[in-house]
Amino acid sequence: MAAPFLFEGVPLVAVLNAVGTDATATTLVLTGLDDLAVRVPIAGARTWPVLLALRRDGAFLSRRDGGPIRMVHPPRRSPEPGQDMYLLRWVEQLKSITVE
């Protein structure tokens, strides 16, 4: 089994707090450079250490590696470990986040 990658970046909750996200917001729409969007509950970002990753194993993420920003949800710390739905929340080449 390959060793897991080490991602580094900014906690998503820190970004949400810094921009003053409304406490009643329930959903985030994460859009990649390919314009594909994923809707995820905002509660996950407030509960689990979701990361806006800028580096993997010490190197800045290239577009080829899913960068320059990649949203990483830690599946082993999810409320339901091993569920495929958490893997779908690993948005690559993140372009925008919309709060609803």
Chimera marker file (.cmm) of the C-alpha trace (Angstrom):
<marker_set name="trace">
<marker id="1" x="0.000" y="0.000" z="0.000" r="1" g="1" b="0" radius="0.5"/>
<marker id="2" x="1.311" y="3.429" z="-0.946" r="1" g="1" b="0" radius="0.5"/>
<marker id="3" x="1.926" y="5.978" z="1.777" r="1" g="1" b="0" radius="0.5"/>
<marker id="4" x="-0.771" y="8.660" z="2.032" r="1" g="1" b="0" radius="0.5"/>
<marker id="5" x="-0.074" y="12.117" z="0.674" r="1" g="1" b="0" radius="0.5"/>
<marker id="6" x="0.543" y="14.977" z="3.080" r="1" g="1" b="0" radius="0.5"/>
<marker id="7" x="-1.592" y="17.964" z="2.105" r="1" g="1" b="0" radius="0.5"/>
<marker id="8" x="-0.944" y="21.474" z="3.441" r="1" g="1" b="0" radius="0.5"/>
<marker id="9" x="-3.090" y="24.562" z="3.107" r="1" g="1" b="0" radius="0.5"/>
<marker id="10" x="-5.770" y="26.579" z="4.837" r="1" g="1" b="0" radius="0.5"/>
<marker id="11" x="-8.675" y="25.119" z="6.804" r="1" g="1" b="0" radius="0.5"/>
<marker id="12" x="-11.909" y="25.805" z="4.927" r="1" g="1" b="0" radius="0.5"/>
<marker id="13" x="-13.600" y="26.924" z="8.152" r="1" g="1" b="0" radius="0.5"/>
<marker id="14" x="-10.928" y="29.640" z="8.564" r="1" g="1" b="0" radius="0.5"/>
<marker id="15" x="-11.802" y="31.033" z="5.130" r="1" g="1" b="0" radius="0.5"/>
<marker id="16" x="-15.530" y="30.898" z="5.890" r="1" g="1" b="0" radius="0.5"/>
<marker id="17" x="-14.953" y="32.729" z="9.179" r="1" g="1" b="0" radius="0.5"/>
<marker id="18" x="-12.636" y="35.320" z="7.589" r="1" g="1" b="0" radius="0.5"/>
<marker id="19" x="-15.240" y="36.327" z="4.999" r="1" g="1" b="0" radius="0.5"/>
<marker id="20" x="-18.032" y="36.428" z="7.584" r="1" g="1" b="0" radius="0.5"/>
<marker id="21" x="-20.133" y="33.540" z="6.313" r="1" g="1" b="0" radius="0.5"/>
<marker id="22" x="-23.708" y="33.736" z="7.582" r="1" g="1" b="0" radius="0.5"/>
<marker id="23" x="-24.257" y="31.261" z="10.424" r="1" g="1" b="0" radius="0.5"/>
<marker id="24" x="-27.547" y="30.156" z="8.813" r="1" g="1" b="0" radius="0.5"/>
<marker id="25" x="-25.863" y="29.094" z="5.550" r="1" g="1" b="0" radius="0.5"/>
<marker id="26" x="-26.315" y="25.377" z="4.864" r="1" g="1" b="0" radius="0.5"/>
<marker id="27" x="-24.583" y="24.623" z="1.575" r="1" g="1" b="0" radius="0.5"/>
<marker id="28" x="-21.346" y="25.282" z="-0.260" r="1" g="1" b="0" radius="0.5"/>
<marker id="29" x="-21.133" y="25.086" z="-4.033" r="1" g="1" b="0" radius="0.5"/>
<marker id="30" x="-17.555" y="24.215" z="-4.986" r="1" g="1" b="0" radius="0.5"/>
<marker id="31" x="-16.726" y="24.874" z="-8.640" r="1" g="1" b="0" radius="0.5"/>
<marker id="32" x="-13.617" y="23.663" z="-10.437" r="1" g="1" b="0" radius="0.5"/>
<marker id="33" x="-11.790" y="25.200" z="-13.383" r="1" g="1" b="0" radius="0.5"/>
<marker id="34" x="-13.748" y="22.786" z="-15.614" r="1" g="1" b="0" radius="0.5"/>
<marker id="35" x="-16.970" y="24.463" z="-14.355" r="1" g="1" b="0" radius="0.5"/>
<marker id="36" x="-18.184" y="21.252" z="-12.728" r="1" g="1" b="0" radius="0.5"/>
<marker id="37" x="-19.818" y="22.062" z="-9.404" r="1" g="1" b="0" radius="0.5"/>
<marker id="38" x="-20.358" y="19.976" z="-6.284" r="1" g="1" b="0" radius="0.5"/>
<marker id="39" x="-22.861" y="20.940" z="-3.588" r="1" g="1" b="0" radius="0.5"/>
<marker id="40" x="-21.808" y="19.952" z="-0.074" r="1" g="1" b="0" radius="0.5"/>
<marker id="41" x="-23.262" y="20.628" z="3.366" r="1" g="1" b="0" radius="0.5"/>
<marker id="42" x="-21.441" y="23.470" z="5.110" r="1" g="1" b="0" radius="0.5"/>
<marker id="43" x="-21.708" y="21.533" z="8.384" r="1" g="1" b="0" radius="0.5"/>
<marker id="44" x="-18.867" y="19.264" z="7.261" r="1" g="1" b="0" radius="0.5"/>
<marker id="45" x="-16.503" y="22.229" z="6.961" r="1" g="1" b="0" radius="0.5"/>
<marker id="46" x="-17.513" y="23.391" z="10.422" r="1" g="1" b="0" radius="0.5"/>
<marker id="47" x="-17.174" y="19.938" z="12.007" r="1" g="1" b="0" radius="0.5"/>
<marker id="48" x="-14.259" y="18.227" z="10.262" r="1" g="1" b="0" radius="0.5"/>
<marker id="49" x="-10.775" y="19.474" z="9.279" r="1" g="1" b="0" radius="0.5"/>
<marker id="50" x="-11.589" y="20.155" z="5.627" r="1" g="1" b="0" radius="0.5"/>
<marker id="51" x="-8.588" y="21.720" z="3.911" r="1" g="1" b="0" radius="0.5"/>
<marker id="52" x="-8.083" y="24.031" z="0.961" r="1" g="1" b="0" radius="0.5"/>
<marker id="53" x="-4.824" y="22.398" z="-0.017" r="1" g="1" b="0" radius="0.5"/>
<marker id="54" x="-2.089" y="24.353" z="-1.754" r="1" g="1" b="0" radius="0.5"/>
<marker id="55" x="0.724" y="21.810" z="-1.352" r="1" g="1" b="0" radius="0.5"/>
<marker id="56" x="1.105" y="18.055" z="-1.519" r="1" g="1" b="0" radius="0.5"/>
<marker id="57" x="4.166" y="16.488" z="0.056" r="1" g="1" b="0" radius="0.5"/>
<marker id="58" x="5.785" y="19.936" z="0.355" r="1" g="1" b="0" radius="0.5"/>
<marker id="59" x="5.361" y="20.991" z="-3.294" r="1" g="1" b="0" radius="0.5"/>
<marker id="60" x="2.812" y="23.496" z="-4.559" r="1" g="1" b="0" radius="0.5"/>
<marker id="61" x="-0.009" y="21.764" z="-6.435" r="1" g="1" b="0" radius="0.5"/>
<marker id="62" x="0.144" y="22.132" z="-10.198" r="1" g="1" b="0" radius="0.5"/>
<marker id="63" x="-2.977" y="21.948" z="-12.354" r="1" g="1" b="0" radius="0.5"/>
<marker id="64" x="-1.875" y="18.444" z="-13.279" r="1" g="1" b="0" radius="0.5"/>
<marker id="65" x="-1.978" y="17.536" z="-9.566" r="1" g="1" b="0" radius="0.5"/>
<marker id="66" x="-5.422" y="19.079" z="-9.050" r="1" g="1" b="0" radius="0.5"/>
<marker id="67" x="-4.165" y="22.534" z="-8.114" r="1" g="1" b="0" radius="0.5"/>
<marker id="68" x="-3.599" y="25.302" z="-7.660" r="1" g="1" b="0" radius="0.5"/>
<marker id="69" x="-6.223" y="24.777" z="-4.934" r="1" g="1" b="0" radius="0.5"/>
<marker id="70" x="-7.713" y="21.430" z="-4.058" r="1" g="1" b="0" radius="0.5"/>
<marker id="71" x="-10.431" y="20.874" z="-1.462" r="1" g="1" b="0" radius="0.5"/>
<marker id="72" x="-9.515" y="17.866" z="0.664" r="1" g="1" b="0" radius="0.5"/>
<marker id="73" x="-11.991" y="16.195" z="3.004" r="1" g="1" b="0" radius="0.5"/>
<marker id="74" x="-10.311" y="13.787" z="5.438" r="1" g="1" b="0" radius="0.5"/>
<marker id="75" x="-12.220" y="10.514" z="4.843" r="1" g="1" b="0" radius="0.5"/>
<marker id="76" x="-10.803" y="8.787" z="7.916" r="1" g="1" b="0" radius="0.5"/>
<marker id="77" x="-12.244" y="11.524" z="10.127" r="1" g="1" b="0" radius="0.5"/>
<marker id="78" x="-15.630" y="11.662" z="8.444" r="1" g="1" b="0" radius="0.5"/>
<marker id="79" x="-18.766" y="10.959" z="10.420" r="1" g="1" b="0" radius="0.5"/>
<marker id="80" x="-19.159" y="7.777" z="8.388" r="1" g="1" b="0" radius="0.5"/>
<marker id="81" x="-15.660" y="6.521" z="7.500" r="1" g="1" b="0" radius="0.5"/>
<marker id="82" x="-15.292" y="4.751" z="4.195" r="1" g="1" b="0" radius="0.5"/>
<marker id="83" x="-18.371" y="6.270" z="2.588" r="1" g="1" b="0" radius="0.5"/>
<marker id="84" x="-17.833" y="7.095" z="-1.087" r="1" g="1" b="0" radius="0.5"/>
<marker id="85" x="-19.756" y="10.371" z="-0.734" r="1" g="1" b="0" radius="0.5"/>
<marker id="86" x="-16.798" y="11.918" z="1.087" r="1" g="1" b="0" radius="0.5"/>
<marker id="87" x="-14.418" y="11.064" z="-1.740" r="1" g="1" b="0" radius="0.5"/>
<marker id="88" x="-16.706" y="13.020" z="-4.089" r="1" g="1" b="0" radius="0.5"/>
<marker id="89" x="-16.019" y="16.126" z="-2.017" r="1" g="1" b="0" radius="0.5"/>
<marker id="90" x="-12.338" y="16.214" z="-2.999" r="1" g="1" b="0" radius="0.5"/>
<marker id="91" x="-12.772" y="19.048" z="-5.494" r="1" g="1" b="0" radius="0.5"/>
<marker id="92" x="-9.728" y="19.576" z="-7.682" r="1" g="1" b="0" radius="0.5"/>
<marker id="93" x="-8.662" y="22.763" z="-9.454" r="1" g="1" b="0" radius="0.5"/>
<marker id="94" x="-10.988" y="24.819" z="-7.250" r="1" g="1" b="0" radius="0.5"/>
<marker id="95" x="-12.083" y="28.051" z="-8.886" r="1" g="1" b="0" radius="0.5"/>
<marker id="96" x="-14.814" y="29.326" z="-6.596" r="1" g="1" b="0" radius="0.5"/>
<marker id="97" x="-16.869" y="28.684" z="-3.487" r="1" g="1" b="0" radius="0.5"/>
<marker id="98" x="-20.425" y="29.956" z="-3.264" r="1" g="1" b="0" radius="0.5"/>
<marker id="99" x="-22.216" y="29.982" z="0.092" r="1" g="1" b="0" radius="0.5"/>
<marker id="100" x="-25.959" y="29.318" z="0.117" r="1" g="1" b="0" radius="0.5"/>
<link id1="1" id2="2" r="1" g="1" b="0" radius="0.2"/>
<link id1="2" id2="3" r="1" g="1" b="0" radius="0.2"/>
<link id1="3" id2="4" r="1" g="1" b="0" radius="0.2"/>
<link id1="4" id2="5" r="1" g="1" b="0" radius="0.2"/>
<link id1="5" id2="6" r="1" g="1" b="0" radius="0.2"/>
<link id1="6" id2="7" r="1" g="1" b="0" radius="0.2"/>
<link id1="7" id2="8" r="1" g="1" b="0" radius="0.2"/>
<link id1="8" id2="9" r="1" g="1" b="0" radius="0.2"/>
<link id1="9" id2="10" r="1" g="1" b="0" radius="0.2"/>
<link id1="10" id2="11" r="1" g="1" b="0" radius="0.2"/>
<link id1="11" id2="12" r="1" g="1" b="0" radius="0.2"/>
<link id1="12" id2="13" r="1" g="1" b="0" radius="0.2"/>
<link id1="13" id2="14" r="1" g="1" b="0" radius="0.2"/>
<link id1="14" id2="15" r="1" g="1" b="0" radius="0.2"/>
<link id1="15" id2="16" r="1" g="1" b="0" radius="0.2"/>
<link id1="16" id2="17" r="1" g="1" b="0" radius="0.2"/>
<link id1="17" id2="18" r="1" g="1" b="0" radius="0.2"/>
<link id1="18" id2="19" r="1" g="1" b="0" radius="0.2"/>
<link id1="19" id2="20" r="1" g="1" b="0" radius="0.2"/>
<link id1="20" id2="21" r="1" g="1" b="0" radius="0.2"/>
<link id1="21" id2="22" r="1" g="1" b="0" radius="0.2"/>
<link id1="22" id2="23" r="1" g="1" b="0" radius="0.2"/>
<link id1="23" id2="24" r="1" g="1" b="0" radius="0.2"/>
<link id1="24" id2="25" r="1" g="1" b="0" radius="0.2"/>
<link id1="25" id2="26" r="1" g="1" b="0" radius="0.2"/>
<link id1="26" id2="27" r="1" g="1" b="0" radius="0.2"/>
<link id1="27" id2="28" r="1" g="1" b="0" radius="0.2"/>
<link id1="28" id2="29" r="1" g="1" b="0" radius="0.2"/>
<link id1="29" id2="30" r="1" g="1" b="0" radius="0.2"/>
<link id1="30" id2="31" r="1" g="1" b="0" radius="0.2"/>
<link id1="31" id2="32" r="1" g="1" b="0" radius="0.2"/>
<link id1="32" id2="33" r="1" g="1" b="0" radius="0.2"/>
<link id1="33" id2="34" r="1" g="1" b="0" radius="0.2"/>
<link id1="34" id2="35" r="1" g="1" b="0" radius="0.2"/>
<link id1="35" id2="36" r="1" g="1" b="0" radius="0.2"/>
<link id1="36" id2="37" r="1" g="1" b="0" radius="0.2"/>
<link id1="37" id2="38" r="1" g="1" b="0" radius="0.2"/>
<link id1="38" id2="39" r="1" g="1" b="0" radius="0.2"/>
<link id1="39" id2="40" r="1" g="1" b="0" radius="0.2"/>
<link id1="40" id2="41" r="1" g="1" b="0" radius="0.2"/>
<link id1="41" id2="42" r="1" g="1" b="0" radius="0.2"/>
<link id1="42" id2="43" r="1" g="1" b="0" radius="0.2"/>
<link id1="43" id2="44" r="1" g="1" b="0" radius="0.2"/>
<link id1="44" id2="45" r="1" g="1" b="0" radius="0.2"/>
<link id1="45" id2="46" r="1" g="1" b="0" radius="0.2"/>
<link id1="46" id2="47" r="1" g="1" b="0" radius="0.2"/>
<link id1="47" id2="48" r="1" g="1" b="0" radius="0.2"/>
<link id1="48" id2="49" r="1" g="1" b="0" radius="0.2"/>
<link id1="49" id2="50" r="1" g="1" b="0" radius="0.2"/>
<link id1="50" id2="51" r="1" g="1" b="0" radius="0.2"/>
<link id1="51" id2="52" r="1" g="1" b="0" radius="0.2"/>
<link id1="52" id2="53" r="1" g="1" b="0" radius="0.2"/>
<link id1="53" id2="54" r="1" g="1" b="0" radius="0.2"/>
<link id1="54" id2="55" r="1" g="1" b="0" radius="0.2"/>
<link id1="55" id2="56" r="1" g="1" b="0" radius="0.2"/>
<link id1="56" id2="57" r="1" g="1" b="0" radius="0.2"/>
<link id1="57" id2="58" r="1" g="1" b="0" radius="0.2"/>
<link id1="58" id2="59" r="1" g="1" b="0" radius="0.2"/>
<link id1="59" id2="60" r="1" g="1" b="0" radius="0.2"/>
<link id1="60" id2="61" r="1" g="1" b="0" radius="0.2"/>
<link id1="61" id2="62" r="1" g="1" b="0" radius="0.2"/>
<link id1="62" id2="63" r="1" g="1" b="0" radius="0.2"/>
<link id1="63" id2="64" r="1" g="1" b="0" radius="0.2"/>
<link id1="64" id2="65" r="1" g="1" b="0" radius="0.2"/>
<link id1="65" id2="66" r="1" g="1" b="0" radius="0.2"/>
<link id1="66" id2="67" r="1" g="1" b="0" radius="0.2"/>
<link id1="67" id2="68" r="1" g="1" b="0" radius="0.2"/>
<link id1="68" id2="69" r="1" g="1" b="0" radius="0.2"/>
<link id1="69" id2="70" r="1" g="1" b="0" radius="0.2"/>
<link id1="70" id2="71" r="1" g="1" b="0" radius="0.2"/>
<link id1="71" id2="72" r="1" g="1" b="0" radius="0.2"/>
<link id1="72" id2="73" r="1" g="1" b="0" radius="0.2"/>
<link id1="73" id2="74" r="1" g="1" b="0" radius="0.2"/>
<link id1="74" id2="75" r="1" g="1" b="0" radius="0.2"/>
<link id1="75" id2="76" r="1" g="1" b="0" radius="0.2"/>
<link id1="76" id2="77" r="1" g="1" b="0" radius="0.2"/>
<link id1="77" id2="78" r="1" g="1" b="0" radius="0.2"/>
<link id1="78" id2="79" r="1" g="1" b="0" radius="0.2"/>
<link id1="79" id2="80" r="1" g="1" b="0" radius="0.2"/>
<link id1="80" id2="81" r="1" g="1" b="0" radius="0.2"/>
<link id1="81" id2="82" r="1" g="1" b="0" radius="0.2"/>
<link id1="82" id2="83" r="1" g="1" b="0" radius="0.2"/>
<link id1="83" id2="84" r="1" g="1" b="0" radius="0.2"/>
<link id1="84" id2="85" r="1" g="1" b="0" radius="0.2"/>
<link id1="85" id2="86" r="1" g="1" b="0" radius="0.2"/>
<link id1="86" id2="87" r="1" g="1" b="0" radius="0.2"/>
<link id1="87" id2="88" r="1" g="1" b="0" radius="0.2"/>
<link id1="88" id2="89" r="1" g="1" b="0" radius="0.2"/>
<link id1="89" id2="90" r="1" g="1" b="0" radius="0.2"/>
<link id1="90" id2="91" r="1" g="1" b="0" radius="0.2"/>
<link id1="91" id2="92" r="1" g="1" b="0" radius="0.2"/>
<link id1="92" id2="93" r="1" g="1" b="0" radius="0.2"/>
<link id1="93" id2="94" r="1" g="1" b="0" radius="0.2"/>
<link id1="94" id2="95" r="1" g="1" b="0" radius="0.2"/>
<link id1="95" id2="96" r="1" g="1" b="0" radius="0.2"/>
<link id1="96" id2="97" r="1" g="1" b="0" radius="0.2"/>
<link id1="97" id2="98" r="1" g="1" b="0" radius="0.2"/>
<link id1="98" id2="99" r="1" g="1" b="0" radius="0.2"/>
<link id1="99" id2="100" r="1" g="1" b="0" radius="0.2"/>
</marker_set>
